[in-house]
Amino acid sequence: MYDFLPDYRDPIVSVALMILIAVAVALAAHIWNLYRQRKRASRLRTFLEKFDTASCSLEEQEVPFEEGMAKPLLLLARAFEQSGTYDKTISILLYLIRHTRDDELMVYLGKVYLRAGFLQRAEEIFLEILSRHPRRPDVLLQLEILYEKMRDYPRAREVIETLRANGEDVASIGRYVRFLELRSATGADRFEALTRIAHEDSRFYRPVLAELFRIDPSQAWERLDPSRVNEVLDLLWYLPAESLRLDIIAADPTLEAIFFARGEIDARPQERSGIFAVDTLAAARQCGYAEGELRFSYLCKECKRSFPVSFVRCPGCMALNSIEVEETLGKRRDQRSDTLF
């Protein structure tokens, strides 16, 4: 009875059935994978359509994509980014993403939007990537920086907690967000709270002291560390005359030399400051030349780029506390209009 049915106890039949099942599973997986790829491609096209503008689109009819174009176009995009021509960088990246669907290019596009100041678009890009890769620390870090720029500190802290849960060291970032919160606050206790940040992490000594001088110069002088004067030379140099504490200046040879060179005190310093530009100005003033002054530039120790204004987070590479202050000699201007406060 039922002799036409296969004998499943036969080893050959069993092996054939196993192969058939394996082929069916593989075929189903392949079909599902194709479906997911097409769905993702469709979603990506729909998502990217939000970022197309008349001034920011590469005409695909005029420039048909070929595999070998990706690397040269990416190099061109980076060149445009370095020159600050962000619209052309964005145009090239959108074109490449449409044809390659490369997540790394999406990350790069988000960074360019962030640098260009298109914060909402950058946020949409980063959240889209995180919807597929929730634990990418580099994207989470960029999102946290974005919330710093938006002054959305509660959401910045949420991202910091996510990074901490992923095992990332975010202590400095957390202190920086706290510093930004205190800088925009008005409470009477923020002076001591800022001082605690500098005590917890000495790398925040410079930005905290700058903020203390802005809040209460007299109290800030009390917290000046004479051994770290070279780190805050520009802060001292640009202090208004009414913010000086001559008693503290007279008690320290380095401070005395700095403010003699600046022309605020007449007593000739007993010792040199050990800072070449300051000692040069002081020697010139002793010889009757009082037209010199200090000028400052600000170097990022990470990306090696130089900027004309001070920073805590590098405007170029977004590194934190990577500043190095460089002083040069120049001719005194008619009025000291520069200030860091």
HUCOR-V388565 format. One line per field, one symbol per residue. burial: I if it has 9 or more other C-alpha atoms within 8 Angstrom, else O. A space follows every 10 residues. Layout:
# HUCOR-V388565
burial=???
This chain:
# HUCOR-V388565
burial=OOOOOOOOOO OOIIOOOOOO OOOOOOOOOO OOOOOOOOOO IOOIIOOIOO OOOOOIIOOO OOOOOOOOOI OOIIOIIIOI IOOOIIOIII IIIIIIIIOO IOOOIIIOII IIIIOOOIIO IIIOIIOOII OOOOOOIOII IIIIIIIIOO OIIOIIIOII OOIIOOOOOI OOIIIOIOIO IIOOOOOOOI IOIIIOIIOO IOOIIIOIII IIIOOOIIII IOOOOOOOIO OIOOIOIIIO OOOIOOOOII OIIIIIIIII IIOOOOOOIO OIIOOOIIIO IIOIIOOOOO OIIIOIIIII IOOOOOOOOI OIIIOOOOOO IIIOIOIOIO OOOOOOOOOO O
